């Protein structure tokens, strides 16, 4: 069953480009990852949303996600806010 994860980030002022560059430099050819997009939700706030083949595929990729986070953790203002779960209703 398809699963999604979303992580909210608050970036320190003046570090946005560094934050975005860190994401662009990562190879995301991870098994089970269908799509991933970054949206800007405010001046210094962002959300990344990933679509996965399954919860198991997403769980297996956690070490890759943590390694990615470690490349830009110092650009963040506070903690991340991650959530994830399986699709329970497809609306379109």
Buried (B, 14 or more C-beta within 10 A) or exposed (E): EEBBBBBBBBBBEEBBEEBBEBBEEBEBEBEBBEEBEBEEEEEBBBBBEBBBBEBEBBBBBEEBBEEBBEBBEEBBEEEEEBEBEEEEEEEE
